[in-house]
Amino acid sequence: MTLDTPTLLIALAAAEFASALILFAFLVSLKKANRATRLALAIYAPAMLLVACGTVLVAFRSEIPDFWSIAFGNTLILAGFALRPEAVAVFFGRPMRGWTTLIALGGWTVICIVPEFFASFALRLVFVQSVLLAAAIFSAWRVLTLNSEHLTSIRLFLIGSTLESSAYIMTIGSQFIYQHESLKSFANPIQPLLYMVLLMVAIVIVSASLVAMAIERIQIRFETQALTDSLTGLANRRAFIEAAEGWFSSTVAEPTYTLILIDIDHFKTINDRFGHSAGDRVLASFGTAMQSIFPRAIPPGRIGGEEFAALLPQTNKTDALKLLDELRCVISKCSICPNTDASGITVSAGLFTATTGHTFDQAFEHADQLLYQAKEDGRNRHTALDKTAETGSPETTLLQQSEPFSAPKEEQASTREGLIANT
């Protein structure tokens, strides 16, 4: 039984052309993708087009001169496959180096210009299949190591790469065992069919996985935007509460935690005197400070206009106060308005320390009351309640003095009254 290998190659080329066209169409229609995604698809789609054209030339091996079918056809295939790991690197934000393409084409050039090498079917087959195998493995390795976004759709890419690698390994092994002399002389007629089927399935899966990864990346970005406060970069109220409640529900024992609610003192006065742009700068600086100081196990959040929250798992009152004081030191140097002497802001805070025997809702209510007490007692201070301590009674403590921004004397009394009345 003789298997028509050229027909199988044409079928494989059709799958490669289809994959390239799908990727091109997706690239044109995908408006929300970031630059890295679009650039990666702009590399991968032409690469698959090169592979498809090269496969067609190889399929017509007996119909056209050897230069076009063997030398040029395999050059296109090698160039296309060598570009694939480069496209993967670009997808994950890494620069395109091009050395994989140079190595593949350099080795093939040596084979083509040395008559003894070019005349050896075994050498040509093993070299080409080895390069394709290396490209598939390298692409899969890059996907695994560069996936800092934790995209789950890379599993599809890895499945396709595994099928593809299996086809190359099977062909290389068969060549060493049976010493084939041409594409039409395989000892087992099922092998070319299995090879082509594996490659066609792998090509479809890998191309589909790229589209899936691009879509998943867009979804993650939209989800992140929906859960992030755009001004401060902190979690918004919804995201903070979901993360906090998730931690409470996932704890088995009853560890100690501290919930801190923080309010920027006299924030309305900053807006009134220097404008909302100055207020926005203060909020942005405050958000940056919170991100750098508080642990990210549960991201700190902005839960209101100038009100912020941080949940600190496995943290007692003493350690929480150290973090709060560190925050105070940073924001005391915050510039309120450029080209003015106005700098430094103060905060009031409520700290509630307990075990998870107290629910998050209970903790939030207590911390909110403690924050209100700190503001009532004059601001620039914290009120703390430690339910793990023997006394379990709240303590209001004046924060270490800094040089905070303050309103002019004629405005100070009325402003303070207005702020307290609006608390």
N, C-alpha and C positions, 0 to 999 in steps of 0.2 A: 504494500500500500504506500503510495507516494502522496505526501501532503503538499499542497500548493502554498509554499512559503511566501511568494510575492503577494498572493491574495491576502494572507494574514497581515503582512506588513502594510498593505493599503488600508485594511480595516483598522490597524493600530494608528496609522496616520490620520484617519478620519476622526478617531477619538481625540487625538492630540490637537487637530484643527478645531474641533468642537470645544475643547477645554480653553484654547486660546481665545476663541470668539466670545465664550461666556465671560472670561475674565476681562476682555476688552469692554464688553457691554456693561459689566458691573462697574468697571472703572469710570466709564462715561456717565452712568446713572447715579453713582454714589456721590452725593453732594456733601454729606455730613462727615465723611471720613477725614482724618487728619492727614497732614502732609506725608508722614512716614508710610501710612497705609496706601495712599494713592501712588507714591513713588515705587513702593514694593510691587504693587500690581502692574505698574507701568514697565517694570523690569521683567516680571514673571510671565506676563502675557506674550510679549515678543519672544521670550526665551522658548516658550512652548510652540510658537509659530516656527521658529528656527528648527526645532526638533521635528515638527511635522513635515516641513519641507525636506529635511535630510532623510527622514524615513521613506518618503516617496521616492527620492533618488535611489536609495538602496534597494527599494522594491523593484526598480527597473534595471537591476544589475545586468541582465543579459540583453537589454534593449538599447542601452546607451553606453558610451565609452567609459572605461574604468575610472578615468580622472573624475568624471561627474558623479558616477554612482558610488565609487569607493572613497576617493580622496575628498572630494567636495561634500558629498552627502554626509560622511562621518564627521567632517569638520563642523557642519551645521549642528549635527546631533550633540557633539562634544561641547560646542560653544553654548548651546541652549541649556544643557544639563549643568554646565559649570556655572551658569548665571543663577541657578536656582538657590544655592546657599547664600549667594550675595543678596538676592531678593529677600530671603528670610531675615538676614542681618539688618537690612534696611527697614523691614517691617517693624522690627523691635528697636529702631532708633540708632542702630550702629552704622558707621560709614561703609560705603562700598569700596573694597580694596582691589578686587580684580585679579588677585594672584592665583585663585583657583582656575580661572579661565586661562591665564597665561601658562600654567603648568599643564593643563589638559591639551591645549593647542600646541604647546612646545613639544610635548612628547609625540603627538600625532604627526607633527611636521618632520621630526626625525625619522619616523617610520616611513613617511611618504617619499622622502628624498634618498633613502638608502634602498636600492633595488632589492637586496636580499631580504630586508625586513618587509617591504611592500608586497613581495611575492608570497609571503607566508600568511595563509589564511588564519592559522592558529594564533600567530602573534597579533594580527589585527583584531581578531575576535576577543582574545583575552584582554588586550589593552583597552579596547573600547568598553567592554563589559565591566572591567575593573574600575575605569574612571566613572562610569555611571553608578556603580555600586558605591564608590567613595562619595560621590555627590549626594546620593540618597542618604547615606549614613551621616554625612557632615550636616546636611540640612536638618535631619531629625535631631542631631546633637545640639545644633544651634537653637532650634525651637525649644528644646528642654532647658537649656542653660540660660536663655535670654528671656524666658517668659516671666518677667517680674510682675506682670499684671495678673498672673494666675488665670489665664484664659483656659477654660475647660475644653474648648473646641480643638485644642492641640492634639487631643486623643485621636481625633479623626485623621489628622496629619500623620501621626505616628503609625496608625494602622496602615495607611496607604504606603508609607515609607517601608514598612515591614514586608508587605506584599511585593513591592517593587524590588527590594533587596533580595528576597527569596528567588525571584525570577533570574536575577543576575548571577547569584550564587549557583543556581541549578545549571545555568548555561556554561559558566566557567568550569564547574566540576565535570560536566558531561564532555567538554572539550578535552580536558586532561585524561579522561578515562577512555573515550572512544576515538580521539584524534580525527575529528571531522575535517573534511577537505573543502566543504562549501556549505552554504545555507540549505542546500537541497539534499545533503547526505547524512542527515541525522539518523542514528541507528534506530531510535524509537520515534515513530511518527507522531506519537502523542506529545512529545516534548515541545516542538515548536508551537503547537496549539496551546498547551498549558502556559508556555512562556508569554505568548501574545495575550492570552486571556488575563493572566496575572497583571501584565503591564497596563492593559486597557482599564481594568478595574482600579488599579492603583492610581492611574492618571486621573480618573474621574474623582476618586476619593480625595486625593491631595488637592486638586483644584477646588473641589467643594469645601474642603477644610479651610482654604485661604479665604473664601467668601464668608464662611462661618466665623472665622477669627475676626475678620473686619467688622462684621455685624455685631459680634459680641463686644468688641472694643467700643463701638458707638454706644451700645446699650449701657456699658459700664460708665462711660463718660456722662451720659444723660442721668443715670442713677446717682452718680457722684455729685453732679450739679444740683440734683433735686434734694440731696441730703447735706449740702455744704452751703454755708453762709458766704455769699460771693464777696462781701467786703472784708471779712476777717480771715477767711480760709478755714474757720472752725466748723465743726458740725453744727447744723442748725438745731432748733429745739426738737423737732421730730427725730432726727438722727441720734441726738444725744440720749433722748429718753428711750428709744429703741435699743441702743447699745447698753444703757444702764440696766434696763429691764431684762435684757438678754443675759447679762452677767448674773443678776440675781437668780434668774430661773435655772441657770446652769451650774450653780454652786451646790455641792453635795453637803459639805460640812457647813459651819456657820462662822466664816472668817470675819475678821474685823475690817471695817471700811470707814472712810471719811468722805462725806459729801460736802463740797464747798460751793456756796453761792456768793458771787462777787458783784458789786455794783460800783461803777465809776462815780466818784463824788462830783456833784455840781456839773454834770455833763451838759445840761441845758444852758448853763452860763457860758460854757465854751462855744456852743453853737451861736448864742446870742451875740457874743462879743467878737468872735473871729469868723463866723460863718460856718455853714454846714461842711464845707470842704475841710476846714480844720478839724471839725468833729469826726469826719470820716478818717482823717489821718490818725487821729488818736485811737479810734476803734481798730484800724488796721494794725497799728503798732502794738496795741494791746493783744490782739489776736496772735500776732507773731510771737510776742513774749510768752503767752500761755502755751503755744505749741512747743516752744523750746524748753519750757520749764516742767510742765506737767507730763507724766508718763502717757504714752499713746495706747496703752492696752484698751482703755476706753477713752476715745478722743474727747478733749474738753469742748464745750459747746457755747454758742451764743444763744441764749434762750429768750432774750428780749432786746429792747433797744440798746441799753448800756448794761445789761445784766448778763452775767456769764456763770457757767457751772463747770465743776470738775468732780468726777467720782474717782476716788483713789482706792482701789481694792488692796486688801492686806496692808493698810496704812493706818497707824494710830494717830492720835491728835498731835503729838509732838512732831512727828515727821511731816504731817500735813502743814503744820504751822511753819516749818522750815521752808517748805516750798512756797507758801504764801508770802513769807518775808523776802524770799528771793525774787518773787514777782514784784513785790513792792519796790525793791531796790532798783529793778530794771525800769519800771515805769516812772519812777521819780525823776529819771533823766530824760523822759520823753519830751521831745519838742512839740509844742502845741501849734505854733504858727511861725513859719520862717520869717527872718528879719525882725523878730521881736524878742523881748526878754522872757516871754511867757513860756515856761517849761515846767515839767513835772506835774504828775497827776497823782491823786490819792484814791484809795478805794475803801469801801466798807465791805465786810464779809461776815457770813454766817457759816459756822462749821459744825457739822453734826457727825459724831463718831459713834458707831454701834456695831453690832454683828448683824448678819443677815436674818436674824430673828425679827428684826424690824424691816418691813418691806420698803421698797423704793419710794412708794407714795408717802409712807409715814416719814421717811428720811427727808424727802423734799419739803414736806409741810413744816417739819421742825427747822430745817435749814432756812427756809423762807422767813419763819418767825424770828430766828436768830439774826438774820440779815436786817430785818426791820428794826430790831432792838438796837443793833449797832448804829444804824442811821439815826434813830431817835436819840441815842446817847451822844451824838455830836459828830458822827462820821470819822473817817480816817482811823478806823479801829475794827476789831473783829469781836464777835460774840460766839463762844464755843460751848457746846454741850457734849460731854463724853458719857455715853450710857454704859460704857465698859468700866468706868471708874466707880469708886465706892460712893461718892457723893451724888453724882449724876445731876448736878445743878449747873445752870449756865453761868459762864464767866465772860464778862466784857473787858477787853484789854485794848488800850490805846496802842496803835501800831507805832513802830519806831518813827520818830519825827523826821520828815524830809522838808524840802522847800517846795510845797505844792503851789500850783496856780491858784490864785484867789481873786475874787472880784474886787473892784475898788471899794473903799470903805462906804461910800454913799450908796452903793448897790448891794453891799454884802448882806445887810439885815433883811431887806425885802426879798432878795434872792433866796436866802436860806429859808425864810418863812414859806416862800412859794414852793421850794423843793420839798420841804418836809410835809407841806400840805398835800402835795401830789404823790407822796410815797404810798 
